[in-house]
Amino acid sequence: MKLPLIAAAIALAASTAFANEPTATTATDPAATFKSLDTDGNGRISESEARAHAELSSGFRSAVADASSGMTMEEFNAWHASQKSSQTPPSN
């Protein structure tokens, strides 16, 4: 009887974790997304912090001038804008 309850609790926890993942391309407030990704609060998103966001993680190195020093808010804003423009459907 306890096994189904444990399985349900794990499934619920996993779905909640994915639901809370920051999504920079859909966020209405890029500054809030940046802040949520900058978990150490140093004003930069490190490559390891970027791993919490699949899209940012995959394009991290091409979006920053110096990956070893992290992504600045300005670089994040530029990346965010490029993601939004690449997702805009063509007008007819």
Buried (B, 14 or more C-beta within 10 A) or exposed (E): EEEEEEEEEEEEEEEEEEEEEBEBBEBEEBEEBBBBBBEEEEEBBBBEBBEBBEBBBEBBEEBBEEBEEBBBBEBBBBBBEBBEEEEEEEEE
